[in-house]
Amino acid sequence: MAMTIRRIIPTKEEGFVLKKAQGEFIRNGVTDIKCPRCGKNLVYEYGENWEMTHCSDIECISLVLRGI
């Protein structure tokens, strides 16, 4: 029986797309860039010392940046 492993961590190329979308969210409050894996909308969330850009399907792909 084969087991499928879902990779949430982005590849280098996907990371560039997520960082570009993150920049657009910060500048404009919205982005037209779609998820590089499934084509759904990307979501940007932030807190006191973290930022997260992810697919609207949270199990698809995400990029989290944390600071001190």
C-alpha positions, -999 to 999 in steps of 0.1 A, spaced: 0 0 0 15 33 -11 14 62 13 10 98 0 29 125 18 16 161 14 45 186 13 34 219 30 69 234 28 73 253 -4 101 246 -29 125 274 -38 104 285 -68 72 284 -48 88 304 -20 96 332 -45 59 333 -56 48 334 -19 72 361 -11 61 381 -41 25 377 -30 34 387 5 50 420 -8 18 428 -27 -4 421 3 18 445 24 18 473 -3 -18 470 -16 -37 449 9 -46 424 -18 -30 403 -45 -40 386 -77 -13 360 -74 -27 324 -72 -13 294 -54 15 279 -75 2 244 -67 -36 244 -70 -45 279 -83 -66 289 -53 -63 324 -37 -34 331 -14 -40 345 21 -17 368 42 -19 368 80 3 385 105 8 389 142 31 407 166 62 389 155 52 366 126 39 367 91 23 338 72 13 335 35 -6 304 26 -31 289 2 -68 292 11 -65 254 14 -43 255 45 -30 220 39 -17 229 4 13 253 10 24 279 35 53 302 42 58 314 78 83 341 88 90 346 125 111 371 143 122 378 178 
